[in-house]
Amino acid sequence: MKTKKEEIQESDEAAIAQSVEIAPAAKAVSDEDFPSELGEPRWAVVSFENCIEAGLTYDEAAQKLRKLAAEDISGLCIVTDEAAYRIMN
């Protein structure tokens, strides 16, 4: 049978063996630190044939893409307005 001192020592050793260093949590990053381009009206929906609509936010472009996909329009993609201009010219 183990003495109380031995039990405590084993308990302490087990706790030390299981201890893990955890890095401190990173400071929260706000939108002000890294403004998102997704909310800017700089996105376009293009198909194989043409630029369907430009000057949209990414959410608006995604909604437009879903609507057009439901209409069985193929080759849809969301790109920046700049990329859409290059594709079409």
Secondary structure, 3 states (H helix, E strand, C coil): CCCHHHHHHHHHHHHHHHCCCCCCCCCCCCCCCCCCHHHCCCEEEECCCCEEEEEECHHHHHHHHHHHHHCCCCCCEEEEHHHHHHHHC
